[in-house]
Amino acid sequence: MDTDNGTNGVNLNELFYIGVVTSYGETPGTVKITRPDKDDRVSADLPVIQLCVKDNQFFHMPQINEQVLVLQLPNAGGKGVCDGYVLGAFYNEVDTSIEQNNEVYLLRMKDGCYIRFDGEGNIELHATKKFFVTVGEQVRMNKGKGRY
């Protein structure tokens, strides 16, 4: 993976790398990454790519000591790299998926709370302690077909 491919003289293995989350950055939504392949050099604060960030938001941060894939952009000046982004975490031999069904959407927290959508019309919600619901005007629960 040592080709230039229009990256201003920077090798692709310098642009994409696997690192480890060292700490959360000063700005919400950022982290510092350690590069084991570069003598544990620590990055500046890097933004973590999110699914949605405008009016509808989905916020999720990788955990400290979690492996992530990072993209560093080539420096417009022609040498080295500059800004970067954490593209996300990935499963590996150590951190394996607890869900075996690829059709499922699952959000599970380390305390055991989870929301599981099975893709067949079922949603499972589990709280290990308290469950709060706040509604501005009305609560309605119906059996039958939904709106969409």
Secondary structure, 3 states (H helix, E strand, C coil): CCCCCCCCCCCHHHHEEEEEEEEECCCCCEEEEEEHHHCCEECCCEEECCCEECCCEECCCCCCCCEEEEEEEECCCCCCEEEEEEEEECCCCCCCCCCCCCCCEEEECCCCCEEEECCCCCEEEECCCCCCCCCCCCCCCCCCCCCC
